[in-house]
């Protein structure tokens, strides 16, 4: 394996590990471990009573974060592909 291929693989693995860390912190950390502290904050959408922030992270926030991470990963991989000259046509 060439040096450039090894660097590309390292960059890819770093990106995946970073995305997994963010996903873990949001889903497990905010949705389970910190739920009591986050529940002291309420989100009020359009004056409809609102939701506790810990509940929101457990039910919605982790899903939104996961979808955002998918788009971030695709964007970042495209730039890595261009940097290493392996982009698709």
N, CA, C and O atoms as CSV, one atom per row, in Angstrom:
chain,resi,resn,atom,element,x,y,z
A,1,UNK,N,N,0.856,-1.180,0.000
A,1,UNK,CA,C,0.000,0.000,0.000
A,1,UNK,C,C,0.896,1.234,0.000
A,1,UNK,O,O,1.862,1.309,0.759
A,2,UNK,N,N,0.573,2.189,-0.846
A,2,UNK,CA,C,1.388,3.390,-0.962
A,2,UNK,C,C,1.205,4.304,0.251
A,2,UNK,O,O,0.258,4.158,1.024
A,3,UNK,N,N,2.125,5.239,0.394
A,3,UNK,CA,C,2.059,6.198,1.498
A,3,UNK,C,C,0.803,7.061,1.397
A,3,UNK,O,O,0.164,7.352,2.408
A,4,UNK,N,N,0.451,7.468,0.180
A,4,UNK,CA,C,-0.740,8.296,-0.005
A,4,UNK,C,C,-2.003,7.511,0.357
A,4,UNK,O,O,-2.927,8.071,0.947
A,5,UNK,N,N,-2.053,6.239,0.014
A,5,UNK,CA,C,-3.211,5.409,0.355
A,5,UNK,C,C,-3.316,5.240,1.870
A,5,UNK,O,O,-4.419,5.238,2.416
A,6,UNK,N,N,-2.191,5.099,2.544
A,6,UNK,CA,C,-2.198,4.983,4.012
A,6,UNK,C,C,-2.693,6.277,4.653
A,6,UNK,O,O,-3.468,6.240,5.609
A,7,UNK,N,N,-2.252,7.410,4.136
A,7,UNK,CA,C,-2.698,8.707,4.667
A,7,UNK,C,C,-4.199,8.909,4.429
A,7,UNK,O,O,-4.905,9.428,5.293
A,8,UNK,N,N,-4.669,8.501,3.268
A,8,UNK,CA,C,-6.097,8.584,2.968
A,8,UNK,C,C,-6.893,7.727,3.946
A,8,UNK,O,O,-7.916,8.166,4.471
A,9,UNK,N,N,-6.430,6.523,4.186
A,9,UNK,CA,C,-7.126,5.616,5.107
A,9,UNK,C,C,-7.115,6.174,6.530
A,9,UNK,O,O,-8.122,6.099,7.234
A,10,UNK,N,N,-5.975,6.734,6.954
A,10,UNK,CA,C,-5.893,7.353,8.290
A,10,UNK,C,C,-6.884,8.500,8.429
A,10,UNK,O,O,-7.566,8.622,9.446
A,11,UNK,N,N,-6.959,9.340,7.398
A,11,UNK,CA,C,-7.886,10.472,7.438
A,11,UNK,C,C,-9.326,9.975,7.490
A,11,UNK,O,O,-10.151,10.548,8.201
A,12,UNK,N,N,-9.632,8.933,6.758
A,12,UNK,CA,C,-10.971,8.350,6.757
A,12,UNK,C,C,-11.317,7.791,8.135
A,12,UNK,O,O,-12.411,8.032,8.646
A,13,UNK,N,N,-10.401,7.056,8.731
A,13,UNK,CA,C,-10.641,6.472,10.055
A,13,UNK,C,C,-10.800,7.567,11.111
A,13,UNK,O,O,-11.661,7.463,11.984
A,14,UNK,N,N,-9.976,8.617,11.037
A,14,UNK,CA,C,-10.118,9.741,11.989
A,14,UNK,C,C,-11.488,10.375,11.868
A,14,UNK,O,O,-12.115,10.706,12.874
A,15,UNK,N,N,-11.956,10.546,10.645
A,15,UNK,CA,C,-13.278,11.133,10.419
A,15,UNK,C,C,-14.375,10.243,10.982
A,15,UNK,O,O,-15.291,10.736,11.641
A,16,UNK,N,N,-14.299,8.951,10.737
A,16,UNK,CA,C,-15.302,8.014,11.255
A,16,UNK,C,C,-15.294,8.008,12.775
A,16,UNK,O,O,-16.355,8.044,13.397
A,17,UNK,N,N,-14.119,7.963,13.378
A,17,UNK,CA,C,-14.029,7.958,14.848
A,17,UNK,C,C,-14.580,9.258,15.415
A,17,UNK,O,O,-15.288,9.234,16.421
A,18,UNK,N,N,-14.271,10.394,14.792
A,18,UNK,CA,C,-14.815,11.674,15.253
A,18,UNK,C,C,-16.336,11.706,15.181
A,18,UNK,O,O,-16.996,12.178,16.106
A,19,UNK,N,N,-16.889,11.205,14.084
A,19,UNK,CA,C,-18.353,11.164,13.945
A,19,UNK,C,C,-18.976,10.232,14.983
A,19,UNK,O,O,-20.024,10.543,15.548
A,20,UNK,N,N,-18.338,9.100,15.234
A,20,UNK,CA,C,-18.853,8.168,16.239
A,20,UNK,C,C,-18.804,8.764,17.644
A,20,UNK,O,O,-19.705,8.528,18.449
A,21,UNK,N,N,-17.771,9.525,17.939
A,21,UNK,CA,C,-17.671,10.172,19.253
A,21,UNK,C,C,-18.794,11.192,19.425
A,21,UNK,O,O,-19.444,11.235,20.470
A,22,UNK,N,N,-19.021,12.011,18.400
A,22,UNK,CA,C,-20.108,12.997,18.479
A,22,UNK,C,C,-21.443,12.285,18.651
A,22,UNK,O,O,-22.249,12.669,19.499
A,23,UNK,N,N,-21.681,11.249,17.850
A,23,UNK,CA,C,-22.929,10.496,17.935
A,23,UNK,C,C,-23.100,9.888,19.330
A,23,UNK,O,O,-24.196,9.938,19.888
A,24,UNK,N,N,-22.038,9.317,19.898
A,24,UNK,CA,C,-22.107,8.704,21.220
A,24,UNK,C,C,-22.405,9.742,22.299
A,24,UNK,O,O,-23.250,9.520,23.167
A,25,UNK,N,N,-21.709,10.870,22.239
A,25,UNK,CA,C,-21.917,11.911,23.251
A,25,UNK,C,C,-23.350,12.423,23.209
A,25,UNK,O,O,-23.973,12.615,24.253
A,26,UNK,N,N,-23.875,12.646,22.004
A,26,UNK,CA,C,-25.235,13.173,21.895
A,26,UNK,C,C,-26.266,12.122,22.290
A,26,UNK,O,O,-27.170,12.412,23.073
A,27,UNK,N,N,-26.147,10.907,21.762
A,27,UNK,CA,C,-27.184,9.904,22.019
A,27,UNK,C,C,-27.079,9.314,23.418
A,27,UNK,O,O,-28.086,9.235,24.121
A,28,UNK,N,N,-25.905,8.904,23.835
A,28,UNK,CA,C,-25.764,8.273,25.146
A,28,UNK,C,C,-25.569,9.309,26.242
A,28,UNK,O,O,-26.205,9.244,27.294
A,29,UNK,N,N,-24.678,10.270,25.983
A,29,UNK,CA,C,-24.388,11.282,26.995
A,29,UNK,C,C,-25.570,12.180,27.289
A,29,UNK,O,O,-26.003,12.290,28.436
A,30,UNK,N,N,-26.096,12.828,26.248
A,30,UNK,CA,C,-27.207,13.770,26.450
A,30,UNK,C,C,-28.539,13.059,26.639
A,30,UNK,O,O,-29.406,13.561,27.355
A,31,UNK,N,N,-28.718,11.904,26.013
A,31,UNK,CA,C,-29.999,11.208,26.085
A,31,UNK,C,C,-30.159,10.319,27.302
A,31,UNK,O,O,-31.282,9.988,27.682
A,32,UNK,N,N,-29.034,9.918,27.933
A,32,UNK,CA,C,-29.123,9.003,29.072
A,32,UNK,C,C,-28.390,9.547,30.299
A,32,UNK,O,O,-28.995,9.716,31.358
A,33,UNK,N,N,-27.091,9.820,30.161
A,33,UNK,CA,C,-26.294,10.211,31.326
A,33,UNK,C,C,-26.643,11.589,31.873
A,33,UNK,O,O,-26.735,11.767,33.088
A,34,UNK,N,N,-26.835,12.552,31.002
A,34,UNK,CA,C,-27.075,13.937,31.433
A,34,UNK,C,C,-28.541,14.330,31.375
A,34,UNK,O,O,-28.872,15.514,31.435
A,35,UNK,N,N,-29.422,13.342,31.258
A,35,UNK,CA,C,-30.838,13.653,31.046
A,35,UNK,C,C,-31.427,14.452,32.209
A,35,UNK,O,O,-32.226,15.359,31.977
A,36,UNK,N,N,-31.062,14.145,33.429
A,36,UNK,CA,C,-31.627,14.874,34.575
A,36,UNK,C,C,-31.205,16.341,34.571
A,36,UNK,O,O,-32.018,17.223,34.847
A,37,UNK,N,N,-29.943,16.603,34.261
A,37,UNK,CA,C,-29.477,17.989,34.201
A,37,UNK,C,C,-30.122,18.731,33.025
A,37,UNK,O,O,-30.506,19.895,33.149
A,38,UNK,N,N,-30.235,18.049,31.891
A,38,UNK,CA,C,-30.829,18.698,30.716
A,38,UNK,C,C,-32.330,18.900,30.866
A,38,UNK,O,O,-32.894,19.801,30.246
A,39,UNK,N,N,-32.977,18.088,31.667
A,39,UNK,CA,C,-34.424,18.227,31.856
A,39,UNK,C,C,-34.801,19.487,32.627
A,39,UNK,O,O,-35.977,19.844,32.690
A,40,UNK,N,N,-33.822,20.160,33.211
A,40,UNK,CA,C,-34.115,21.429,33.886
A,40,UNK,C,C,-34.340,22.552,32.873
A,40,UNK,O,O,-34.827,23.625,33.228
A,41,UNK,N,N,-33.985,22.301,31.612
A,41,UNK,CA,C,-34.167,23.270,30.528
A,41,UNK,C,C,-35.351,22.815,29.682
A,41,UNK,O,O,-35.467,21.639,29.339
A,42,UNK,N,N,-36.220,23.753,29.354
A,42,UNK,CA,C,-37.388,23.411,28.520
A,42,UNK,C,C,-37.274,24.086,27.161
A,42,UNK,O,O,-36.861,25.241,27.059
A,43,UNK,N,N,-37.643,23.353,26.127
A,43,UNK,CA,C,-37.739,23.895,24.780
A,43,UNK,C,C,-39.205,24.204,24.520
A,43,UNK,O,O,-40.055,23.322,24.644
A,44,UNK,N,N,-39.508,25.432,24.165
A,44,UNK,CA,C,-40.890,25.821,23.928
A,44,UNK,C,C,-41.041,26.206,22.463
A,44,UNK,O,O,-40.606,27.281,22.048
A,45,UNK,N,N,-41.656,25.327,21.686
A,45,UNK,CA,C,-41.875,25.577,20.274
A,45,UNK,C,C,-43.238,26.218,20.062
A,45,UNK,O,O,-44.266,25.594,20.326
A,46,UNK,N,N,-43.254,27.421,19.601
A,46,UNK,CA,C,-44.475,28.157,19.254
A,46,UNK,C,C,-45.434,28.285,20.434
A,46,UNK,O,O,-46.650,28.303,20.242
A,47,UNK,N,N,-44.907,28.372,21.639
A,47,UNK,CA,C,-45.748,28.555,22.815
A,47,UNK,C,C,-46.669,27.392,23.119
A,47,UNK,O,O,-47.755,27.593,23.663
A,48,UNK,N,N,-46.260,26.181,22.780
A,48,UNK,CA,C,-47.125,25.014,22.941
A,48,UNK,C,C,-46.786,24.196,24.189
A,48,UNK,O,O,-47.063,22.997,24.226
A,49,UNK,N,N,-46.205,24.809,25.192
A,49,UNK,CA,C,-45.911,24.084,26.429
A,49,UNK,C,C,-44.490,23.593,26.518
A,49,UNK,O,O,-43.903,23.595,27.600
A,50,UNK,N,N,-43.928,23.175,25.418
A,50,UNK,CA,C,-42.530,22.803,25.368
A,50,UNK,C,C,-42.226,21.390,25.834
A,50,UNK,O,O,-43.105,20.646,26.270
A,51,UNK,N,N,-40.965,21.054,25.726
A,51,UNK,CA,C,-40.452,19.738,26.105
A,51,UNK,C,C,-39.210,19.931,26.951
A,51,UNK,O,O,-38.508,20.934,26.822
A,52,UNK,N,N,-38.947,18.981,27.805
A,52,UNK,CA,C,-37.701,18.996,28.556
A,52,UNK,C,C,-36.570,18.655,27.591
A,52,UNK,O,O,-36.716,17.783,26.734
A,53,UNK,N,N,-35.446,19.344,27.735
A,53,UNK,CA,C,-34.332,19.185,26.796
A,53,UNK,C,C,-33.778,17.762,26.815
A,53,UNK,O,O,-33.426,17.234,25.760
A,54,UNK,N,N,-33.692,17.132,27.978
A,54,UNK,CA,C,-33.205,15.750,28.052
A,54,UNK,C,C,-34.105,14.795,27.297
A,54,UNK,O,O,-33.624,13.910,26.590
A,55,UNK,N,N,-35.411,14.968,27.443
A,55,UNK,CA,C,-36.372,14.147,26.705
A,55,UNK,C,C,-36.219,14.384,25.208
A,55,UNK,O,O,-36.245,13.440,24.418
A,56,UNK,N,N,-36.059,15.661,24.818
A,56,UNK,CA,C,-35.915,15.985,23.404
A,56,UNK,C,C,-34.684,15.319,22.809
A,56,UNK,O,O,-34.754,14.765,21.712
A,57,UNK,N,N,-33.535,15.365,23.529
A,57,UNK,CA,C,-32.325,14.716,23.030
A,57,UNK,C,C,-32.528,13.217,22.890
A,57,UNK,O,O,-32.083,12.624,21.907
A,58,UNK,N,N,-33.186,12.601,23.846
A,58,UNK,CA,C,-33.396,11.158,23.799
A,58,UNK,C,C,-34.317,10.780,22.645
A,58,UNK,O,O,-34.116,9.737,22.023
A,59,UNK,N,N,-35.315,11.597,22.346
A,59,UNK,CA,C,-36.314,11.240,21.339
A,59,UNK,C,C,-36.031,11.817,19.960
A,59,UNK,O,O,-36.256,11.138,18.958
A,60,UNK,N,N,-35.545,13.045,19.881
A,60,UNK,CA,C,-35.390,13.720,18.592
A,60,UNK,C,C,-33.960,14.148,18.309
A,60,UNK,O,O,-33.458,13.968,17.199
A,61,UNK,N,N,-33.319,14.703,19.297
A,61,UNK,CA,C,-32.001,15.311,19.090
A,61,UNK,C,C,-30.956,14.350,18.574
A,61,UNK,O,O,-30.158,14.711,17.709
A,62,UNK,N,N,-30.945,13.131,19.091
A,62,UNK,CA,C,-29.951,12.171,18.630
A,62,UNK,C,C,-30.220,11.766,17.184
A,62,UNK,O,O,-29.278,11.507,16.434
A,63,UNK,N,N,-31.474,11.709,16.784
A,63,UNK,CA,C,-31.806,11.375,15.391
A,63,UNK,C,C,-31.377,12.513,14.474
A,63,UNK,O,O,-30.760,12.268,13.436
A,64,UNK,N,N,-31.692,13.751,14.840
A,64,UNK,CA,C,-31.279,14.899,14.033
A,64,UNK,C,C,-29.759,14.968,13.926
A,64,UNK,O,O,-29.218,15.250,12.857
A,65,UNK,N,N,-29.077,14.709,15.034
A,65,UNK,CA,C,-27.620,14.724,15.026
A,65,UNK,C,C,-27.080,13.643,14.103
A,65,UNK,O,O,-26.135,13.889,13.352
A,66,UNK,N,N,-27.662,12.452,14.146
A,66,UNK,CA,C,-27.225,11.359,13.294
A,66,UNK,C,C,-27.394,11.714,11.819
A,66,UNK,O,O,-26.497,11.450,11.019
A,67,UNK,N,N,-28.524,12.306,11.446
A,67,UNK,CA,C,-28.747,12.704,10.055
A,67,UNK,C,C,-27.750,13.797,9.652
A,67,UNK,O,O,-27.210,13.769,8.546
A,68,UNK,N,N,-27.508,14.754,10.545
A,68,UNK,CA,C,-26.528,15.807,10.262
A,68,UNK,C,C,-25.136,15.209,10.090
A,68,UNK,O,O,-24.375,15.658,9.232
A,69,UNK,N,N,-24.793,14.207,10.891
A,69,UNK,CA,C,-23.494,13.551,10.761
A,69,UNK,C,C,-23.358,12.831,9.424
A,69,UNK,O,O,-22.264,12.787,8.860
A,70,UNK,N,N,-24.434,12.271,8.913
A,70,UNK,CA,C,-24.383,11.617,7.601
A,70,UNK,C,C,-24.016,12.630,6.521
A,70,UNK,O,O,-23.150,12.369,5.685
A,71,UNK,N,N,-24.681,13.793,6.541
A,71,UNK,CA,C,-24.371,14.824,5.557
A,71,UNK,C,C,-22.961,15.372,5.745
A,71,UNK,O,O,-22.250,15.611,4.769
A,72,UNK,N,N,-22.553,15.571,7.003
A,72,UNK,CA,C,-21.199,16.042,7.289
A,72,UNK,C,C,-20.170,15.045,6.784
A,72,UNK,O,O,-19.178,15.442,6.173
A,73,UNK,N,N,-20.389,13.749,7.029
A,73,UNK,CA,C,-19.457,12.720,6.585
A,73,UNK,C,C,-19.347,12.706,5.061
A,73,UNK,O,O,-18.242,12.624,4.525
A,74,UNK,N,N,-20.467,12.783,4.363
A,74,UNK,CA,C,-20.445,12.788,2.901
A,74,UNK,C,C,-19.692,14.003,2.370
A,74,UNK,O,O,-18.890,13.882,1.445
A,75,UNK,N,N,-19.947,15.171,2.951
A,75,UNK,CA,C,-19.263,16.396,2.534
A,75,UNK,C,C,-17.760,16.294,2.782
A,75,UNK,O,O,-16.951,16.633,1.919
A,76,UNK,N,N,-17.404,15.822,3.973
A,76,UNK,CA,C,-15.987,15.722,4.346
A,76,UNK,C,C,-15.263,14.668,3.510
A,76,UNK,O,O,-14.113,14.872,3.121
A,77,UNK,N,N,-15.925,13.544,3.232
A,77,UNK,CA,C,-15.296,12.511,2.406
A,77,UNK,C,C,-15.095,12.999,0.982
A,77,UNK,O,O,-14.094,12.660,0.351
A,78,UNK,N,N,-16.026,13.788,0.465
A,78,UNK,CA,C,-15.827,14.360,-0.870
A,78,UNK,C,C,-14.588,15.237,-0.910
A,78,UNK,O,O,-13.825,15.193,-1.875
A,79,UNK,N,N,-14.382,16.035,0.131
A,79,UNK,CA,C,-13.188,16.883,0.151
A,79,UNK,C,C,-11.921,16.043,0.327
A,79,UNK,O,O,-10.886,16.363,-0.258
A,80,UNK,N,N,-11.989,14.976,1.124
A,80,UNK,CA,C,-10.824,14.088,1.252
A,80,UNK,C,C,-10.537,13.374,-0.066
A,80,UNK,O,O,-9.377,13.215,-0.445
A,81,UNK,N,N,-11.574,12.950,-0.756
A,81,UNK,CA,C,-11.392,12.303,-2.050
A,81,UNK,C,C,-10.696,13.237,-3.034
A,81,UNK,O,O,-9.790,12.819,-3.756
A,82,UNK,N,N,-11.117,14.504,-3.064
A,82,UNK,CA,C,-10.475,15.480,-3.942
A,82,UNK,C,C,-9.023,15.704,-3.529
A,82,UNK,O,O,-8.137,15.785,-4.380
A,83,UNK,N,N,-8.785,15.804,-2.239
A,83,UNK,CA,C,-7.426,16.049,-1.732
A,83,UNK,C,C,-6.481,14.935,-2.134
A,83,UNK,O,O,-5.330,15.200,-2.482
A,84,UNK,N,N,-6.945,13.686,-2.094
A,84,UNK,CA,C,-6.099,12.545,-2.388
A,84,UNK,C,C,-6.252,12.055,-3.834
A,84,UNK,O,O,-5.645,11.053,-4.209
A,85,UNK,N,N,-7.046,12.741,-4.638
A,85,UNK,CA,C,-7.182,12.410,-6.038
A,85,UNK,C,C,-7.940,11.127,-6.332
A,85,UNK,O,O,-7.651,10.448,-7.318
A,86,UNK,N,N,-8.890,10.794,-5.501
A,86,UNK,CA,C,-9.674,9.562,-5.722
A,86,UNK,C,C,-11.167,9.870,-5.856
A,86,UNK,O,O,-12.007,9.008,-5.596
A,87,UNK,N,N,-11.495,11.099,-6.261
A,87,UNK,CA,C,-12.907,11.481,-6.364
A,87,UNK,C,C,-13.582,10.748,-7.513
A,87,UNK,O,O,-12.942,10.304,-8.466
A,88,UNK,N,N,-14.909,10.639,-7.386
A,88,UNK,CA,C,-15.694,9.985,-8.422
A,88,UNK,C,C,-16.052,10.991,-9.510
A,88,UNK,O,O,-16.037,12.200,-9.279
A,89,UNK,N,N,-16.371,10.487,-10.684
A,89,UNK,CA,C,-16.756,11.363,-11.789
A,89,UNK,C,C,-18.187,11.777,-11.702
A,89,UNK,O,O,-18.669,12.518,-12.559
